[in-house]
Amino acid sequence: MLPGGAARKGSARVERLGHLTPQGHASSGFARLWVCVPHGAHDMMNARDRIFYVALPPVRCLLRIAVASMEGAYINHGLHASEQFFVFDVSLSGISFVEKRENRYRDAVSSPKTLQGIAETLRDCKVVCCTQAGADAVEYFGRHGVEMEMSEGPIDEKLKGFIESVF
């Protein structure tokens, strides 16, 4: 039996070492790889020989958020009425502006096709902040794994709130 549970012969288990730093990266770039060798090989290897250390890329906790805003400072538009969306990356290391995206579906009548177009524009965002959105929009985005956050006020305060509550 290996530490942390049993394993089948010929199988392996990876265990990440270290923890996340305030910058959202793993403090250790290594993982321990436990290997369960076939029965006959136990005679040739001791327990220490069956543990290998492998380098892993750093882990980065990141949340991409779209905000419906006129000027990029305040949340002040509804989902359908917004001319543009300001996209931000939020992580433990802070907030960074990504880009401004035009809402090409602004003048369209609210319909499933309009929601699909807005969702495609914001396809990489996990949260959309706006002043208001219809029940159909909340349901549509929810089915696609996007959280709708309805509020008004300064964007930076809202994004800092995400850092405190999510991370």
VENSULJO-V261225 format. One record per backbone hydrogen bond with DSSP energy under -1.0 kcal/mol. CO is the residue of the C=O (numbers start at 0). NH is the residue of the N-H. Records with the same first field share a line. If there is no record, write none. Layout:
CO: NH, NH
This chain:
1: 4
4: 1
7: 10
10: 35
12: 33
14: 31
18: 26
20: 23
24: 20
28: 55
29: 16
30: 53
31: 14
32: 51
33: 12
35: 9
37: 40
38: 41
46: 49
47: 50
49: 34
51: 32
53: 30
62: 89
63: 125, 126
64: 87
65: 128
66: 85
67: 75, 76
72: 154
73: 75
74: 152
76: 130
77: 81
82: 102
83: 68
84: 100
85: 66
86: 97, 98
87: 64
88: 95
89: 62
90: 93
93: 90
95: 88
98: 86
100: 84
101: 103
102: 105
110: 114
111: 115
112: 116
113: 117
114: 118
115: 119
116: 120
117: 121
119: 122
121: 124
125: 146
126: 65
127: 148
128: 67
129: 150
131: 78
133: 137
134: 138
135: 139
136: 140
137: 141
138: 142
140: 145
141: 144
146: 127
148: 129
152: 74
153: 157
154: 158
155: 159
156: 160
157: 161
158: 162
159: 163
160: 164
161: 165
162: 166
